[in-house]
C-alpha cells in the first residue's frame, strides 16, 4: 500500500465507519420495540439506518470531491505530494496537516 493509497483510505474512513454503523443498526434496532419502556422510541429510531446511510453518502461525496481537486492540482498540496487538510489554530499560529505524511505546515502570512 503506497502513501497515496493510505491517504485515500484515511479520507474514506469516516464513510466506511458510518456505513458499518448503519448496517449494524438494522440488526440492533430490530428487537428494540419489544421492551415496554423503549417502545416509544421505536418510531423515531426506525429512521436511524437511513439517516446514517445519507450521512455516509455525503461524507463519501465530500471525500471524492477533495480527492478530485487534489488530482487536478486545484487543492493545497504538501511538499510530499499529499493533500493538506483544513486550517487550524495551534500553539504557534495557524497550520494545516498533510493527510498523506501527517506533517504540520504553517499557513503563510
Buried (B, 14 or more C-beta within 10 A) or exposed (E): EEEBEBBBEBBBEBBEEBBEBBEEBEEEBEEBBEEEEEEEEEEEBEEBBEEBBEBBEEBBEEBBEBBEBBEEEEBBBBEEEBBBBEEEEEEEEEBBBBBBBEBEBEBEE
